[in-house]
């Protein structure tokens, strides 16, 4: 019994070490990509933060900056790249406002076409704002943008729930493939 427990413990330890090594390697590669971007393209916009994401098997570098150096006007430049050393030229796919603060960045298939959309959940004062971008061949296209007191995205039903505390309502949005946009599916009254 002790021999089995010792083997199990060693196996679990080895698995844990492998996961830590993979995580450390991924972080190092992300850091290398960001440093290479800074070296090759400079910091012309005085970028404050960088994030690297994968979307539909494409790699993107998100570079955040303040318009007019105001923390109330956070913007993002989204670049697509092919290799982490940035040997091949990168292309800017999107530039735009993302409000004051980013709460979440996610990739999720909300349209049911098997391809993930890029989702930004942002905050501007007490209002939360969701922006859903569809990846095209040479750009990101804003497909949905709404704000409310609280926002939830339901993966299983591919719904966006936007709550308005003052109106005591919850608006539910779904993708309509016939007209290729998100539509309000229903409005629910909130008791509390």
C-alpha positions in Angstrom: 0.0 0.0 0.0 2.8 2.4 0.9 4.6 1.6 -2.4 1.5 2.4 -4.4 1.1 5.7 -2.5 4.7 6.7 -3.0 4.5 5.9 -6.8 1.2 7.9 -7.0 2.8 10.8 -5.2 5.9 10.8 -7.5 3.6 10.6 -10.6 1.5 13.6 -9.4 4.7 15.5 -8.6 6.1 14.9 -12.1 2.8 15.9 -13.7 2.8 19.1 -11.7 6.4 19.9 -12.7 5.5 19.4 -16.4 2.5 21.8 -16.1 4.7 24.4 -14.3 7.4 24.1 -17.1 4.8 24.4 -19.9 3.3 27.5 -18.2 6.7 29.1 -17.6 7.6 28.4 -21.3 4.4 30.0 -22.5 4.9 33.1 -20.4 8.5 33.4 -21.6 7.4 33.2 -25.2 4.8 35.8 -24.6 7.3 38.1 -23.0 9.8 37.5 -25.8 7.1 38.5 -28.4 6.3 41.7 -26.5 10.0 42.6 -26.1 10.6 41.9 -29.8 7.6 44.1 -30.7 9.0 47.0 -28.6 12.5 46.6 -30.2 11.2 46.4 -33.8 8.4 48.9 -33.7 9.3 51.1 -30.8 6.7 52.5 -28.4 5.4 55.3 -30.6 2.1 55.5 -28.8 3.6 55.1 -25.3 1.9 51.7 -24.8 1.0 51.1 -21.2 0.3 47.3 -21.3 0.5 44.4 -23.7 -1.4 41.2 -24.0 -1.0 38.3 -26.4 -4.0 36.2 -27.4 -4.8 33.4 -29.8 -8.1 33.7 -31.8 -9.1 31.1 -34.3 -5.5 29.8 -34.6 -4.2 33.4 -35.3 -1.9 35.2 -32.9 -2.7 38.8 -31.8 -0.8 41.3 -29.8 -3.0 43.9 -28.0 -1.2 47.1 -27.1 -3.1 49.5 -24.8 -2.5 53.3 -24.7 -4.1 56.4 -23.4 -5.5 59.0 -25.8 -4.2 62.4 -24.9 -2.4 60.7 -22.0 -5.8 60.6 -20.1 -6.5 57.4 -18.1 -10.2 58.0 -18.9 -9.5 57.3 -22.6 -8.0 53.8 -22.8 -7.5 52.6 -26.4 -6.1 49.5 -28.0 -4.1 48.7 -31.1 -4.6 45.1 -32.2 -1.8 43.5 -34.3 -1.8 40.1 -35.9 1.5 38.2 -36.2 2.6 34.8 -37.4 5.8 34.0 -35.5 6.8 34.9 -32.0 10.1 36.4 -33.2 8.2 38.8 -35.4 10.4 37.9 -38.4 7.4 38.3 -40.7 5.8 41.8 -40.8 2.9 42.3 -38.5 -0.4 44.0 -39.5 -2.6 46.3 -37.5 -6.1 44.9 -37.5 -7.9 47.4 -35.3 -7.5 50.6 -33.4 -10.2 51.9 -31.1 -11.5 53.0 -27.7 -12.0 50.5 -24.9 -13.2 52.9 -22.2 -11.4 53.5 -18.9 -10.6 49.9 -17.8 -10.6 46.4 -19.2 -12.3 43.8 -16.9 -12.1 40.8 -19.2 -10.8 39.8 -22.6 -12.2 36.5 -23.9 -12.6 34.5 -27.1 -15.9 32.7 -27.4 -18.1 31.5 -30.2 -21.3 33.6 -29.7 -22.6 33.4 -33.3 -22.6 29.6 -33.6 -20.4 29.5 -36.7 -17.6 27.5 -35.1 -15.3 30.6 -35.0 -14.6 32.5 -31.8 -15.3 36.2 -31.5 -13.0 38.6 -29.5 -14.9 40.0 -26.5 -13.9 43.0 -24.4 -15.7 43.6 -21.1 -14.9 47.2 -20.1 -15.9 49.7 -17.4 -16.5 53.4 -17.7 -17.5 54.7 -14.3 -20.4 52.7 -13.0 -21.3 51.4 -16.5 -20.0 48.1 -17.9 -19.6 47.9 -21.6 -19.3 44.8 -23.8 -17.8 44.9 -27.3 -17.8 41.8 -29.5 -15.5 41.7 -32.5 -15.7 39.3 -35.5 -12.4 38.3 -37.1 -12.3 38.9 -40.8 -9.5 38.1 -43.2 -7.8 41.5 -42.8 -9.6 43.2 -39.9 -11.6 43.0 -36.7 -15.2 44.2 -37.1 -17.3 45.5 -34.2 -20.4 43.3 -34.2 -22.0 44.3 -30.9 -21.6 47.1 -28.3 -23.9 47.8 -25.4 -23.6 49.0 -21.8 -25.4 48.4 -18.6 -25.1 48.1 -14.8 -24.0 44.5 -15.1 -23.1 42.2 -18.0 -23.0 38.4 -18.2 -22.2 36.2 -21.2 -23.8 32.7 -21.1 -21.7 30.2 -22.9 -24.3 27.4 -23.1 -27.0 29.5 -24.8 -24.7 32.0 -26.5 -26.5 34.9 -24.9 -25.4 38.3 -23.7 -27.4 39.5 -20.6 -27.3 43.3 -19.9 -28.8 44.4 -16.6 -30.1 47.9 -16.0 -30.5 48.5 -12.2 -32.4 51.8 -12.6 -35.0 50.3 -15.0 -35.0 47.0 -13.2 -34.7 45.1 -16.5 -32.5 42.4 -18.0 -32.1 42.5 -21.7 -31.1 39.2 -23.4 -29.3 39.4 -26.8 -28.7 36.5 -29.2 -27.1 36.2 -32.6 -29.6 36.1 -35.5 -27.9 34.4 -38.4 -30.5 35.6 -40.9 -29.7 39.2 -40.5 -26.1 38.6 -39.2 -26.3 40.7 -36.0 -27.2 40.4 -32.3 -30.8 41.2 -31.5 -32.7 41.6 -28.3 -34.4 38.3 -27.8 -36.4 39.3 -24.7 -36.5 41.7 -21.7 -37.0 40.4 -18.2 -38.3 42.4 -15.3 -36.1 42.2 -12.2 -37.6 42.1 -8.7 -34.3 42.7 -6.9 
